[in-house]
């Protein structure tokens, strides 16, 4: 999984798998698009107006629900 951010367009993208062909984009809301692979699996999630959605300047918490391990990740920018 990879999270990228384009500050000029204020768009973040969460890529869940490598692109292996064409994707179909479904607009879920004015601020959220989901890209689907040909087999219907989710390829990625696009966040428009990303700095508002990702609470710029705050941390992400990465939590493994099986082990209970939690890690704070700082956003760049």
C-alpha positions as a Markdown table, in Angstrom:
| # | Residue | x | y | z |
|---|---|---|---|---|
| 1 | Unk | 0.0 | 0.0 | 0.0 |
| 2 | Unk | 1.2 | 3.5 | -0.8 |
| 3 | Unk | -0.1 | 6.9 | 0.1 |
| 4 | Unk | 0.9 | 9.8 | -2.1 |
| 5 | Unk | 0.0 | 13.5 | -1.8 |
| 6 | Unk | 0.0 | 16.3 | -4.5 |
| 7 | Unk | 0.0 | 19.6 | -2.7 |
| 8 | Unk | -0.5 | 21.6 | -5.9 |
| 9 | Unk | -3.8 | 19.8 | -6.6 |
| 10 | Unk | -4.5 | 19.0 | -2.9 |
| 11 | Unk | -5.2 | 15.3 | -3.8 |
| 12 | Unk | -4.1 | 12.2 | -1.9 |
| 13 | Unk | -4.1 | 8.7 | -3.3 |
| 14 | Unk | -4.1 | 5.5 | -1.4 |
| 15 | Unk | -2.9 | 2.8 | -3.8 |
| 16 | Unk | -3.8 | -0.7 | -2.5 |
| 17 | Unk | -2.3 | -2.8 | -5.3 |
| 18 | Unk | -0.2 | -2.5 | -8.4 |
| 19 | Unk | -1.9 | -1.5 | -11.5 |
| 20 | Unk | -2.4 | -4.5 | -13.8 |
| 21 | Unk | -4.7 | -3.1 | -16.4 |
| 22 | Unk | -7.5 | -0.6 | -16.9 |
| 23 | Unk | -9.3 | 0.8 | -13.9 |
| 24 | Unk | -12.8 | 2.2 | -13.6 |
| 25 | Unk | -13.3 | 5.2 | -11.4 |
| 26 | Unk | -16.5 | 5.5 | -9.3 |
| 27 | Unk | -17.3 | 8.9 | -7.8 |
| 28 | Unk | -18.5 | 8.2 | -4.3 |
| 29 | Unk | -18.8 | 11.9 | -3.3 |
| 30 | Unk | -17.5 | 15.3 | -4.3 |
| 31 | Unk | -14.3 | 14.5 | -2.3 |
| 32 | Unk | -13.9 | 10.7 | -2.8 |
| 33 | Unk | -13.2 | 8.5 | -5.9 |
| 34 | Unk | -12.6 | 4.8 | -5.9 |
| 35 | Unk | -10.7 | 3.1 | -8.6 |
| 36 | Unk | -11.8 | -0.5 | -9.4 |
| 37 | Unk | -9.8 | -3.1 | -11.3 |
| 38 | Unk | -11.4 | -5.2 | -14.0 |
| 39 | Unk | -12.1 | -8.0 | -11.6 |
| 40 | Unk | -14.0 | -5.6 | -9.2 |
| 41 | Unk | -11.3 | -5.3 | -6.6 |
| 42 | Unk | -10.3 | -1.9 | -5.3 |
| 43 | Unk | -7.1 | -0.6 | -6.9 |
| 44 | Unk | -7.0 | 2.7 | -5.1 |
| 45 | Unk | -8.8 | 5.6 | -3.3 |
| 46 | Unk | -8.5 | 9.2 | -4.3 |
| 47 | Unk | -9.1 | 11.9 | -1.7 |
| 48 | Unk | -9.9 | 15.3 | -3.1 |
| 49 | Unk | -9.5 | 18.3 | -0.8 |
| 50 | Unk | -7.1 | 16.0 | 1.0 |
| 51 | Unk | -5.6 | 18.4 | 3.5 |
| 52 | Unk | -9.0 | 18.8 | 5.1 |
| 53 | Unk | -9.7 | 15.0 | 5.0 |
| 54 | Unk | -6.3 | 14.0 | 6.4 |
| 55 | Unk | -6.2 | 16.7 | 9.1 |
| 56 | Unk | -3.0 | 18.4 | 7.9 |
| 57 | Unk | -0.4 | 18.6 | 10.6 |
| 58 | Unk | -1.8 | 15.6 | 12.6 |
| 59 | Unk | -0.6 | 12.0 | 12.9 |
| 60 | Unk | -2.0 | 8.9 | 11.4 |
| 61 | Unk | -2.3 | 6.0 | 13.7 |
| 62 | Unk | -1.4 | 2.6 | 12.2 |
| 63 | Unk | -2.9 | -0.1 | 14.3 |
| 64 | Unk | -2.5 | -3.9 | 13.9 |
| 65 | Unk | -5.8 | -5.2 | 15.4 |
| 66 | Unk | -4.3 | -8.7 | 15.8 |
| 67 | Unk | -1.2 | -7.8 | 17.8 |
| 68 | Unk | -2.5 | -4.5 | 19.3 |
| 69 | Unk | 0.7 | -2.7 | 18.1 |
| 70 | Unk | 0.1 | 1.0 | 17.3 |
| 71 | Unk | 2.5 | 3.3 | 15.5 |
| 72 | Unk | 2.1 | 7.1 | 14.9 |
| 73 | Unk | 3.0 | 8.3 | 11.4 |
| 74 | Unk | 3.6 | 12.0 | 10.7 |
| 75 | Unk | 2.3 | 13.5 | 7.5 |
| 76 | Unk | 4.9 | 15.5 | 5.5 |
| 77 | Unk | 4.0 | 19.1 | 4.7 |
